[in-house]
């Protein structure tokens, strides 16, 4: 049976995957029939993250090739187009920023409450000192 799967390449801690059409009995790093694209999960800046030759994938699927689960999800992502991917990234970034702002607001509130509690404790200590001084003056007389 022929499968469409990822073959890992790249360096240590810098994965890079080729999207390969290969016999399922072969090693993932072994011989392949055709390379139909690549996936770079660590793409930064202007680097291309995903490229797939959809015509060749459709050809192989028509011949009975089975895409792996991850390749199927990448095909679905690639079919949406780069605009949808960028919109999803922007949405995730906005959600992360909102979460960060909420945590900062909660932290600021906690600091404010702690400062108020400290001020209240200081006032209570001063009142206790004043009361102690008054009782000391009264007993001295």
Residue pairs with C-beta under 8 A, 6 or more apart in sequence:
1 23
1 24
1 64
1 66
2 21
2 22
2 23
2 24
2 33
2 60
2 63
2 64
2 65
2 66
3 21
3 22
3 23
3 24
3 65
3 66
3 67
3 68
4 19
4 20
4 21
4 36
4 57
4 60
4 61
4 65
4 66
4 67
4 68
4 71
5 19
5 20
5 22
5 28
5 67
5 68
5 70
5 71
6 17
6 18
6 19
6 20
6 28
6 39
6 68
6 70
6 71
7 17
7 18
7 19
7 20
7 22
7 28
7 29
7 32
8 15
8 16
8 17
8 28
8 29
9 15
9 16
9 17
9 18
10 16
10 17
14 42
15 41
15 42
16 38
16 39
16 40
16 42
17 38
17 39
17 40
17 41
18 35
18 37
18 38
18 39
19 35
19 36
19 37
19 38
19 39
19 52
19 71
19 74
20 32
20 33
20 34
20 35
20 36
21 32
21 33
21 34
21 35
21 36
21 56
21 60
21 65
22 28
22 30
22 31
22 32
22 33
23 31
23 33
24 66
26 32
34 56
34 60
36 52
36 53
36 56
36 57
36 60
37 50
37 51
37 52
37 53
37 57
38 50
38 51
39 49
39 50
39 74
40 47
40 48
40 49
40 50
41 49
43 49
49 85
50 74
50 77
50 78
52 74
52 75
52 78
54 75
54 78
54 79
57 67
57 75
61 67
67 75
77 85
